[in-house]
Amino acid sequence: MQGGASVALVASFVRGATAAGLGLGVITVLVMVLWISSPFPDSDPADALHVAAALWLLAHGTELVRTDTLSGAPSPMGIVPLLLVAVPALLAHRAARDALEPAEGRPRPSAWSAPTMVASGYVMVGAPVVLYVAGGSFAADPLSALVHLPLVTFLAAATGAWTASGRPLGPLPAWVPRRLHAAVARGNVSAALRSAGAGTLTLLVGGAVLAVTSTVWHGRAAQESFLGLSGEWTGRAALALLTLALLPNAAVWGAAYGLGPGFALGTGATAAPLAATGTPALPDFPLLAAVPGEGPGTPLHWAAVAVPLAAGVVVAWFTVGAAAPRHGERGSAWSSGATALTVLLGAVGCAGLMCLLAGASGGPLGTGRLAEFGPVWWLTGCAALLWTAGPGIPLALALRAWRTRTPGRGLLRRRGAEAEGPSDAVPFAEVPAAPAAPAPGQGSSDTDLDGGPGPLDDESELYDFLPADTWTARGPREDRWAALKESSGGPMPDFPPLPVPAPPTGSEPATGSEPATGPEAATGPEAGAASGSATGPGFATGSGPATVPPSASPPMSPPAPPPASQTAEGPSGDPPEPSEEAAR
């Protein structure tokens, strides 16, 4: 078991080193292609390799120092193209995720050891790169590389491990307060994270729209800057790639502009919707040509506040989607306090993300007036918190109240019905109560089932749909079954068995009528006729009483006499058919 864990850790370390090598190779290939395609390169391949290594470190947030300046003094360059950061971050993320993927016959490291070992292998490749670029035109600041390289790598690897584990939000440590445990269990934290991400994405999309709109508005100046920086197609291709890598930075700057604080254009110069103050120290670059000019803002600039307003609406909408679902039950909706608290948590998360992005999108471009470029991170975060929590909380409470309202006949509906007068629509009717079930074995023939329309009750409420689980729950189903058995009157009573008819002990008369039994058979004129002149089977041939052969079966009780209506007729009303013995 111990050997398997060691193998898993070594495999994670190798994955981290491989990810670092792939990222460095991608940037190196891109730089070398541009250098080879340049018609008049002013440097040798070693300088191109130094530039590629410096760009790889810059992609991790490391601040570079330019040594070949006109004044001879080193000049820092700290603006990081955010799109370039996606290359190493994605590779480290995938390395940690693949290290935790289950595979047959391969040990699996723990969720914390995998990103740690991936980051360790990554940094082991990055340390020689820092030493390599020290002698080039772009050197890396050692302290900045020591902080940013492991931090960015570990965060990217941690997100990969979190993704491989199913993106869980718990279990939280034991020292965390119980209220936070309960909030995670109820889903408040997950709802706040979703709303924070949606609000941040809305701000970034709105900022990108503002940046593109301003670039199109100042299209002539941006075109002149693009064509003036390079005359060859290779130089223009490199400039286009750099502009593309800086587009996320422009989106963050546009979001900060819409939030209100704006962004710095050098020491003492700021561009904001209300006004552009100071004298900007702008280098010649296409994206910077779209910056608003100096002076007070116009209503066109003030319209940028629609971006944070939309972010507040999105935060409220995503929160209410979890607090009071549109097709959910009113009883399962969150309280007003929980809804407002979740919106506030989402606003705090959005503000934190904007602080991080604002700090990463700016930096120095030199010394003196070029030392400050980009938005101020803490001002941007505070503005994002106010713009998302301010409109978001009341809007979320209003949406929650609307979705949890009780449907009924309101005052406006009754007034509209009175104004329209009688109509052909079927009026509301009161459903009569079901009659009481009769006792078992009893019936009722005078039950009143006349359930005609009753008078309209103004105080009544409209019929509301019952929850889906109420009809199918176990308790109501058992109650309905018990009521059904009670109203059915109990089981059917048993009927007495029918008597078995006994076989005839004498002969049947020729007339087809049944012979008399009992004492009446020896009296009357019929007795003399039967004893003297009747012949046939079962009668004596002489003058004397008829002899009956003894029967082996015991005597049976005679059958019950038929009703008077069936004495001469059969059960169906027709005369009985004569038997075969009577016919002979």
BABAVO-725168 format. One record per residue (C-alpha): residue in one letter; z, x negated, y negated; residue number from 1. Coordinates in Angstrom, 1 decimal. Example, Ala and Ser with C-alpha at 12.3 -4.5 7.8 and 13.67 -1.06 7.14 Angstrom:
// residues 2
rest	w	u	v	nr
A	7.8	-12.3	4.5	1
S	7.1	-13.7	1.1	2
END
This chain:
// residues 584
rest	w	u	v	nr
M	0.0	0.0	0.0	1
Q	0.9	-2.9	-2.4	2
G	-2.4	-4.6	-1.6	3
G	-4.4	-1.5	-2.3	4
A	-2.7	-1.1	-5.7	5
S	-3.6	-4.7	-6.6	6
V	-7.2	-4.2	-5.6	7
A	-7.4	-1.1	-7.8	8
L	-5.9	-3.0	-10.8	9
V	-8.4	-5.9	-10.4	10
A	-11.2	-3.4	-10.1	11
S	-10.2	-1.8	-13.4	12
F	-10.0	-5.2	-15.1	13
V	-13.5	-6.1	-13.9	14
R	-14.7	-2.7	-15.2	15
G	-13.3	-3.5	-18.7	16
A	-15.0	-6.9	-18.8	17
T	-18.3	-5.4	-17.7	18
A	-18.1	-2.8	-20.4	19
A	-17.5	-5.4	-23.0	20
G	-20.5	-7.5	-21.7	21
L	-22.8	-4.4	-21.7	22
G	-21.9	-3.5	-25.3	23
L	-22.4	-7.1	-26.5	24
G	-25.7	-7.3	-24.7	25
V	-27.0	-4.1	-26.2	26
I	-26.4	-5.2	-29.8	27
T	-27.7	-8.7	-29.0	28
V	-30.9	-7.4	-27.6	29
L	-31.4	-5.2	-30.7	30
V	-30.8	-8.1	-33.1	31
M	-33.0	-10.5	-31.2	32
V	-35.9	-8.0	-31.1	33
L	-35.7	-7.6	-34.9	34
W	-35.5	-11.4	-35.3	35
I	-38.5	-12.0	-33.1	36
S	-40.6	-9.3	-34.7	37
S	-39.9	-10.7	-38.2	38
P	-43.0	-12.5	-39.5	39
F	-41.0	-15.0	-41.6	40
P	-37.6	-15.6	-40.1	41
D	-35.4	-17.7	-42.3	42
S	-33.0	-18.7	-39.6	43
D	-33.0	-20.0	-36.0	44
P	-32.0	-18.1	-32.9	45
A	-28.4	-19.4	-33.1	46
D	-27.9	-17.7	-36.4	47
A	-29.3	-14.5	-34.9	48
L	-26.9	-14.7	-32.0	49
H	-24.0	-15.2	-34.5	50
V	-25.1	-12.1	-36.4	51
A	-25.2	-10.1	-33.1	52
A	-21.7	-11.2	-32.1	53
A	-20.4	-10.4	-35.6	54
L	-21.9	-6.9	-35.5	55
W	-20.3	-6.4	-32.1	56
L	-16.9	-7.2	-33.6	57
L	-17.6	-5.1	-36.6	58
A	-18.2	-2.1	-34.3	59
H	-14.6	-2.4	-33.3	60
G	-13.4	-2.2	-36.9	61
T	-12.9	-6.0	-37.3	62
E	-13.4	-7.1	-40.9	63
L	-16.0	-9.8	-41.5	64
V	-16.1	-12.5	-44.1	65
R	-19.4	-13.7	-45.5	66
T	-19.4	-17.4	-46.3	67
D	-22.9	-18.0	-47.7	68
T	-22.4	-16.2	-51.1	69
L	-24.0	-17.3	-54.3	70
S	-20.6	-18.1	-55.8	71
G	-19.5	-20.0	-52.8	72
A	-16.4	-17.9	-52.4	73
P	-16.0	-16.0	-49.2	74
S	-16.7	-12.3	-49.6	75
P	-15.2	-9.7	-47.2	76
M	-17.3	-6.9	-45.7	77
G	-15.1	-4.1	-44.3	78
I	-17.3	-1.0	-44.2	79
V	-17.8	-0.2	-40.5	80
P	-20.9	1.9	-39.5	81
L	-19.2	4.7	-37.5	82
L	-22.3	5.3	-35.4	83
L	-22.1	1.7	-34.2	84
V	-18.5	2.3	-33.1	85
A	-19.8	4.8	-30.5	86
V	-21.4	2.0	-28.4	87
P	-18.2	0.1	-27.4	88
A	-16.0	3.2	-27.4	89
L	-18.3	5.1	-25.0	90
L	-18.5	2.1	-22.6	91
A	-14.7	1.6	-22.5	92
H	-14.2	5.4	-22.1	93
R	-16.6	5.5	-19.1	94
A	-15.0	2.4	-17.5	95
A	-11.6	4.0	-17.5	96
R	-12.9	7.3	-16.3	97
D	-14.8	5.7	-13.4	98
A	-11.8	3.7	-12.4	99
L	-9.8	6.9	-11.8	100
E	-12.6	8.8	-10.0	101
P	-11.6	9.5	-6.4	102
A	-13.7	7.7	-3.8	103
E	-13.5	7.4	-0.1	104
G	-12.0	4.1	1.1	105
R	-11.1	2.9	-2.5	106
P	-7.6	2.8	-3.9	107
R	-6.9	4.7	-7.1	108
P	-4.8	3.2	-9.9	109
S	-2.3	5.2	-11.9	110
A	-3.2	7.1	-15.0	111
W	-1.5	4.5	-17.3	112
S	-2.4	1.3	-15.4	113
A	-6.2	2.0	-15.4	114
P	-6.7	2.1	-19.2	115
T	-4.3	-0.9	-19.7	116
M	-6.3	-3.0	-17.2	117
V	-9.6	-1.9	-18.7	118
A	-8.5	-2.9	-22.2	119
S	-7.2	-6.2	-20.9	120
G	-10.5	-7.1	-19.3	121
Y	-12.3	-6.0	-22.4	122
V	-10.2	-8.2	-24.7	123
M	-10.6	-11.2	-22.4	124
V	-14.3	-11.0	-23.2	125
G	-13.8	-10.3	-26.9	126
A	-11.5	-13.3	-27.5	127
P	-14.2	-16.0	-27.0	128
V	-16.6	-13.9	-29.2	129
V	-14.1	-14.2	-32.1	130
L	-14.0	-17.9	-31.7	131
Y	-17.8	-18.1	-31.4	132
V	-18.6	-16.3	-34.7	133
A	-16.1	-18.5	-36.6	134
G	-18.9	-21.1	-37.4	135
G	-21.6	-18.6	-38.5	136
S	-22.5	-16.9	-41.8	137
F	-20.4	-13.9	-40.8	138
A	-16.9	-14.9	-39.5	139
A	-14.4	-12.6	-38.2	140
D	-10.9	-12.2	-39.8	141
P	-8.6	-13.3	-36.9	142
L	-5.8	-11.0	-37.9	143
S	-8.1	-8.0	-38.2	144
A	-9.7	-8.8	-34.8	145
L	-6.3	-9.2	-33.2	146
V	-5.3	-5.6	-34.3	147
H	-8.6	-3.6	-34.1	148
L	-10.2	-5.0	-30.9	149
P	-7.3	-4.1	-28.5	150
L	-6.4	-0.9	-30.3	151
V	-9.9	0.6	-30.3	152
T	-10.5	-0.4	-26.7	153
F	-7.2	1.0	-25.4	154
L	-7.7	4.3	-27.3	155
A	-11.2	4.7	-25.8	156
A	-10.0	3.8	-22.3	157
A	-7.0	6.2	-22.7	158
T	-9.3	9.1	-23.5	159
G	-11.4	8.2	-20.4	160
A	-8.3	8.3	-18.2	161
W	-7.2	11.6	-19.8	162
T	-10.6	13.1	-19.1	163
A	-10.5	11.9	-15.5	164
S	-7.1	13.5	-15.0	165
G	-8.4	16.9	-16.2	166
R	-7.3	16.8	-19.8	167
P	-3.7	17.8	-19.2	168
L	-1.2	18.5	-22.0	169
G	1.9	17.9	-19.9	170
P	4.3	17.4	-18.4	171
L	6.1	16.1	-21.5	172
P	8.9	13.6	-21.3	173
A	12.5	14.8	-20.9	174
W	13.5	13.7	-24.4	175
V	11.0	16.0	-26.0	176
P	12.7	19.2	-27.5	177
R	12.7	22.3	-25.4	178
R	10.8	24.2	-28.1	179
L	7.9	21.9	-27.8	180
H	7.9	22.3	-24.0	181
A	7.9	26.1	-24.5	182
A	5.0	25.8	-27.1	183
V	2.9	23.8	-24.6	184
A	3.6	26.3	-21.9	185
R	2.6	29.3	-24.1	186
G	-0.6	27.6	-25.2	187
N	0.3	27.1	-28.9	188
V	-0.4	23.4	-28.7	189
S	-3.7	23.7	-27.0	190
A	-4.7	26.4	-29.5	191
A	-3.7	24.1	-32.4	192
L	-5.7	21.2	-31.0	193
R	-8.8	23.4	-30.6	194
S	-8.5	24.8	-34.2	195
A	-7.9	21.2	-35.5	196
G	-11.0	19.9	-33.8	197
A	-13.1	22.9	-35.0	198
G	-11.8	22.5	-38.6	199
T	-12.6	18.8	-38.6	200
L	-16.0	19.4	-37.2	201
T	-16.7	22.0	-39.9	202
L	-15.7	19.5	-42.6	203
L	-18.0	16.8	-41.1	204
V	-20.9	19.1	-40.8	205
G	-20.4	20.4	-44.3	206
G	-20.1	16.8	-45.6	207
A	-23.4	15.9	-43.9	208
V	-25.1	18.9	-45.5	209
L	-23.9	17.8	-48.9	210
A	-25.0	14.2	-48.3	211
V	-28.5	15.2	-47.1	212
T	-28.8	17.7	-49.9	213
S	-27.9	15.1	-52.5	214
T	-30.3	12.6	-51.0	215
V	-33.2	15.1	-51.1	216
W	-32.2	16.0	-54.7	217
H	-32.4	12.3	-55.7	218
G	-35.3	11.6	-53.4	219
R	-37.3	9.4	-55.8	220
A	-34.4	7.0	-56.4	221
A	-33.6	6.8	-52.7	222
Q	-37.3	6.1	-51.9	223
E	-37.5	3.3	-54.5	224
S	-34.4	1.7	-53.1	225
F	-35.7	1.8	-49.6	226
L	-39.1	0.3	-50.4	227
G	-37.7	-2.3	-52.8	228
L	-35.3	-3.8	-50.3	229
S	-37.9	-5.0	-47.9	230
G	-41.7	-5.1	-47.9	231
E	-42.3	-5.8	-44.1	232
W	-42.2	-3.2	-41.4	233
T	-39.6	-5.1	-39.5	234
G	-37.3	-5.3	-42.5	235
R	-37.8	-1.6	-43.1	236
A	-37.0	-0.8	-39.5	237
A	-33.8	-2.8	-39.7	238
L	-32.9	-1.0	-42.9	239
A	-33.6	2.4	-41.3	240
L	-31.4	1.6	-38.4	241
L	-28.6	0.5	-40.8	242
T	-29.0	3.8	-42.7	243
L	-28.8	5.8	-39.5	244
A	-25.7	4.0	-38.4	245
L	-24.1	4.8	-41.8	246
L	-24.9	8.5	-41.7	247
P	-21.5	9.4	-40.2	248
N	-19.9	7.5	-43.0	249
A	-21.9	9.6	-45.5	250
A	-20.7	12.8	-43.8	251
V	-17.1	11.7	-44.2	252
W	-17.7	10.8	-47.8	253
G	-19.3	14.2	-48.4	254
A	-16.3	16.0	-46.8	255
A	-14.0	14.1	-49.0	256
Y	-16.1	15.1	-52.0	257
G	-15.9	18.7	-51.1	258
L	-12.1	18.5	-50.5	259
G	-11.6	17.4	-54.1	260
P	-10.4	13.8	-54.1	261
G	-13.9	12.4	-53.8	262
F	-14.6	8.8	-53.0	263
A	-14.4	5.4	-54.8	264
L	-17.5	3.7	-56.0	265
G	-15.8	0.4	-56.9	266
T	-12.6	-0.4	-58.7	267
G	-11.9	2.2	-61.3	268
A	-14.8	4.5	-60.5	269
T	-14.6	7.8	-58.6	270
A	-17.0	10.6	-57.8	271
A	-15.5	14.1	-57.5	272
P	-16.7	17.7	-58.0	273
L	-14.8	18.0	-61.3	274
A	-16.1	14.8	-62.8	275
A	-17.5	11.3	-62.0	276
T	-15.3	8.8	-63.8	277
G	-15.7	5.1	-64.5	278
T	-18.6	2.8	-64.2	279
P	-19.7	2.6	-60.5	280
A	-20.6	-0.8	-59.1	281
L	-23.3	0.4	-56.7	282
P	-25.4	-2.1	-54.7	283
D	-29.0	-1.2	-54.1	284
F	-29.0	1.1	-51.0	285
P	-30.8	4.4	-50.2	286
L	-27.7	6.4	-49.4	287
L	-25.8	5.2	-52.5	288
A	-28.8	6.3	-54.7	289
A	-27.8	9.9	-54.0	290
V	-24.3	9.6	-55.7	291
P	-23.9	12.0	-58.6	292
G	-24.1	10.5	-62.0	293
E	-21.3	9.9	-64.5	294
G	-20.0	12.9	-66.4	295
P	-18.3	16.2	-65.8	296
G	-19.2	18.4	-62.9	297
T	-21.5	21.4	-63.0	298
P	-21.3	24.7	-61.1	299
L	-23.6	23.1	-58.6	300
H	-21.1	20.4	-57.9	301
W	-18.2	22.9	-57.8	302
A	-20.0	24.8	-55.0	303
A	-19.0	21.9	-52.7	304
V	-15.6	23.6	-52.3	305
A	-17.3	26.0	-49.9	306
V	-17.0	23.3	-47.2	307
P	-13.1	23.2	-47.1	308
L	-13.0	27.0	-47.4	309
A	-15.2	27.3	-44.4	310
A	-12.9	24.9	-42.5	311
G	-9.9	27.1	-43.3	312
V	-11.7	30.1	-42.0	313
V	-12.7	28.3	-38.8	314
V	-9.1	27.2	-38.2	315
A	-7.8	30.7	-38.6	316
W	-10.5	32.2	-36.4	317
F	-9.8	29.8	-33.5	318
T	-6.1	30.4	-33.8	319
V	-6.4	34.2	-33.7	320
G	-8.7	33.9	-30.7	321
A	-5.7	32.7	-28.7	322
A	-3.0	34.6	-30.6	323
A	-4.6	38.0	-30.4	324
P	-7.7	38.1	-28.2	325
R	-10.3	40.7	-29.1	326
H	-10.2	42.4	-25.7	327
G	-6.6	41.7	-24.8	328
E	-3.6	43.8	-24.8	329
R	-1.5	44.4	-27.9	330
G	1.7	43.6	-26.1	331
S	0.5	40.1	-25.1	332
A	-0.3	39.1	-28.7	333
W	1.7	36.4	-30.4	334
S	4.1	37.2	-33.1	335
S	3.3	36.7	-36.8	336
G	5.6	33.6	-37.0	337
A	4.0	32.0	-33.9	338
T	0.5	32.6	-35.3	339
A	1.3	31.1	-38.7	340
L	3.0	28.1	-37.0	341
T	-0.1	27.5	-34.9	342
V	-2.4	27.6	-37.9	343
L	-0.1	25.1	-39.6	344
L	-0.2	22.8	-36.6	345
G	-3.9	23.1	-36.6	346
A	-4.1	22.2	-40.3	347
V	-1.8	19.2	-39.7	348
G	-4.1	18.0	-36.9	349
C	-7.2	18.5	-39.0	350
A	-5.5	16.5	-41.9	351
G	-4.6	13.7	-39.5	352
L	-8.1	13.4	-38.2	353
M	-9.5	13.4	-41.7	354
C	-7.0	10.6	-42.6	355
L	-8.2	8.5	-39.7	356
L	-11.9	9.1	-40.5	357
A	-11.5	8.5	-44.2	358
G	-9.7	5.2	-43.6	359
A	-12.4	4.1	-41.1	360
S	-15.4	5.1	-43.2	361
G	-14.5	3.0	-46.3	362
G	-13.6	-0.6	-47.1	363
P	-14.5	-3.5	-49.3	364
L	-18.0	-4.8	-49.9	365
G	-16.9	-7.9	-51.7	366
T	-14.4	-9.0	-54.3	367
G	-13.6	-7.8	-57.8	368
R	-15.2	-4.4	-58.5	369
L	-16.6	-4.2	-55.0	370
A	-13.2	-4.3	-53.4	371
E	-12.8	-0.5	-53.1	372
F	-15.5	1.8	-51.6	373
G	-15.0	5.1	-49.9	374
P	-12.4	7.9	-49.9	375
V	-8.7	7.3	-50.2	376
W	-7.3	8.2	-46.8	377
W	-4.0	9.8	-47.8	378
L	-5.5	11.9	-50.6	379
T	-8.2	13.1	-48.3	380
G	-5.6	14.1	-45.6	381
C	-3.4	16.0	-48.1	382
A	-6.4	17.9	-49.5	383
A	-7.5	18.8	-46.0	384
L	-4.0	20.1	-45.2	385
L	-3.9	22.3	-48.3	386
W	-7.4	23.7	-47.9	387
T	-7.0	24.6	-44.2	388
A	-3.4	25.9	-44.3	389
G	-3.6	27.7	-47.6	390
P	-6.4	30.2	-46.8	391
G	-6.0	29.8	-43.0	392
I	-2.5	31.3	-42.7	393
P	-3.0	34.6	-44.6	394
L	-6.4	35.0	-43.0	395
A	-5.1	34.5	-39.5	396
L	-2.3	37.0	-40.1	397
A	-4.7	39.5	-41.4	398
L	-7.0	39.1	-38.4	399
R	-4.0	39.4	-36.1	400
A	-2.9	42.6	-37.8	401
W	-6.4	44.0	-37.5	402
R	-6.8	43.3	-33.8	403
T	-3.3	44.5	-32.9	404
R	-3.6	47.8	-34.9	405
T	-2.8	51.1	-33.1	406
P	-5.9	53.4	-33.1	407
G	-5.3	56.9	-34.3	408
R	-6.5	59.6	-36.6	409
G	-5.9	58.4	-40.1	410
L	-5.7	60.2	-43.4	411
L	-9.3	59.3	-44.3	412
R	-10.6	60.8	-41.0	413
R	-8.7	64.1	-41.5	414
R	-10.0	64.3	-45.1	415
G	-13.5	63.7	-44.0	416
A	-13.2	66.5	-41.3	417
E	-11.9	68.9	-43.9	418
A	-14.7	68.1	-46.3	419
E	-17.4	68.5	-43.7	420
G	-16.0	71.9	-42.6	421
P	-16.6	73.5	-39.2	422
S	-19.2	71.8	-37.0	423
D	-20.7	72.3	-33.6	424
A	-18.7	69.5	-32.1	425
V	-16.2	70.3	-29.4	426
P	-12.7	70.4	-30.9	427
F	-9.8	68.5	-29.4	428
A	-7.9	70.5	-26.8	429
E	-4.5	70.1	-25.4	430
V	-4.6	69.5	-21.6	431
P	-2.2	72.0	-19.9	432
A	0.6	70.6	-17.8	433
A	-0.1	70.6	-14.1	434
P	1.8	73.4	-12.2	435
A	4.8	72.5	-10.1	436
A	4.0	71.9	-6.5	437
P	5.2	74.7	-4.1	438
A	7.8	73.9	-1.5	439
P	6.5	73.0	2.0	440
G	5.5	76.0	4.0	441
Q	5.2	78.3	0.9	442
G	2.3	79.3	-1.2	443
S	1.7	80.8	-4.5	444
S	-1.1	83.2	-5.1	445
D	-0.4	83.9	-8.8	446
T	-0.6	80.4	-10.1	447
D	-2.0	80.4	-13.6	448
L	-4.9	77.8	-13.8	449
D	-6.3	79.1	-17.1	450
G	-6.4	75.8	-19.1	451
G	-8.5	76.9	-22.1	452
P	-8.6	75.0	-25.4	453
G	-5.3	75.0	-27.2	454
P	-4.5	74.7	-30.9	455
L	-5.2	71.4	-32.6	456
D	-2.1	69.4	-33.4	457
D	-2.4	67.4	-36.6	458
E	0.5	65.2	-35.4	459
S	-1.2	64.2	-32.2	460
E	-2.8	60.9	-31.6	461
L	-6.2	60.1	-30.1	462
Y	-6.4	59.2	-26.5	463
D	-6.0	55.6	-25.9	464
F	-7.2	53.6	-23.0	465
L	-4.5	52.4	-20.6	466
P	-4.4	48.8	-19.6	467
A	-6.4	47.9	-16.5	468
D	-3.5	46.6	-14.5	469
T	-1.4	49.8	-15.0	470
W	-3.5	52.0	-12.7	471
T	-3.7	49.3	-10.0	472
A	-0.1	48.1	-10.1	473
R	2.0	48.6	-7.1	474
G	4.7	50.9	-8.7	475
P	2.3	53.5	-10.1	476
R	0.3	53.5	-6.8	477
E	3.4	54.3	-4.8	478
D	4.4	57.1	-7.2	479
R	1.0	58.7	-6.9	480
W	1.1	58.6	-3.1	481
A	4.6	60.1	-3.0	482
A	3.5	62.9	-5.4	483
L	0.4	63.6	-3.2	484
K	2.5	63.9	-0.1	485
E	5.0	66.2	-1.8	486
S	2.3	68.5	-3.2	487
S	0.5	68.8	0.2	488
G	3.3	71.0	1.7	489
G	4.3	68.7	4.5	490
P	2.6	68.4	7.9	491
M	0.9	71.3	9.6	492
P	3.3	73.5	11.8	493
D	2.7	73.5	15.5	494
F	1.1	76.6	17.1	495
P	2.6	78.1	20.4	496
P	0.4	77.5	23.4	497
L	-1.9	80.4	24.6	498
P	-0.8	82.2	27.8	499
V	-2.9	81.4	30.9	500
P	-4.4	84.6	32.3	501
A	-3.4	85.3	36.0	502
P	-6.1	86.0	38.6	503
P	-6.4	89.8	39.6	504
T	-4.2	90.8	42.6	505
G	-6.2	94.0	43.4	506
S	-9.7	95.3	43.1	507
E	-11.3	96.5	39.9	508
P	-12.4	100.1	39.6	509
A	-16.0	100.9	39.7	510
T	-15.9	102.4	36.3	511
G	-15.2	99.1	34.8	512
S	-11.8	100.1	33.3	513
E	-8.9	97.9	34.0	514
P	-6.5	99.1	36.9	515
A	-3.2	100.5	36.0	516
T	-0.2	98.5	36.8	517
G	3.4	99.4	37.3	518
P	4.7	102.8	38.5	519
E	1.8	104.7	37.0	520
A	-0.4	103.4	39.8	521
A	1.2	105.7	42.5	522
T	1.1	108.9	40.5	523
G	-1.6	111.1	39.1	524
P	-4.9	112.2	40.4	525
E	-6.3	108.7	40.3	526
A	-3.9	107.6	43.0	527
G	-5.1	110.2	45.5	528
A	-8.8	109.4	44.9	529
A	-8.2	105.8	45.3	530
S	-6.3	106.2	48.7	531
G	-8.7	108.8	50.3	532
S	-12.3	108.4	49.4	533
A	-12.9	105.1	47.6	534
T	-14.7	102.5	49.6	535
G	-15.5	99.0	48.8	536
P	-14.0	95.6	48.9	537
G	-10.3	95.6	48.4	538
F	-9.7	99.3	49.5	539
A	-8.7	100.7	52.8	540
T	-11.3	102.6	54.8	541
G	-9.0	105.2	56.2	542
S	-6.5	107.7	54.9	543
G	-3.5	105.7	54.0	544
P	-2.4	103.2	51.5	545
A	-4.5	100.2	50.8	546
T	-3.4	97.0	52.4	547
V	-3.4	93.9	50.3	548
P	-3.5	90.5	52.0	549
P	-0.6	88.4	51.2	550
S	-1.2	85.7	48.6	551
A	-0.1	82.1	49.0	552
S	0.7	81.7	45.3	553
P	4.0	83.1	43.9	554
P	3.8	86.3	42.0	555
M	3.0	85.8	38.3	556
S	3.8	88.0	35.4	557
P	1.0	90.3	34.5	558
P	-1.1	89.4	31.4	559
A	-0.2	91.1	28.2	560
P	-2.1	94.3	27.6	561
P	-5.0	94.0	25.2	562
P	-4.9	95.7	21.9	563
A	-6.0	99.3	21.6	564
S	-9.1	98.3	19.8	565
Q	-10.2	96.1	22.7	566
T	-9.4	98.5	25.6	567
A	-12.9	99.9	25.9	568
E	-14.7	97.2	24.0	569
G	-14.9	93.4	24.1	570
P	-13.5	91.1	21.5	571
S	-16.8	91.3	19.6	572
G	-17.0	95.1	19.6	573
D	-19.6	95.4	22.4	574
P	-18.8	97.2	25.7	575
P	-17.8	94.8	28.5	576
E	-20.3	93.8	31.1	577
P	-19.6	95.0	34.7	578
S	-18.6	92.4	37.2	579
E	-20.8	91.4	40.2	580
E	-18.4	93.1	42.7	581
A	-18.7	96.4	40.8	582
A	-22.5	96.1	40.7	583
R	-22.6	95.6	44.5	584
END
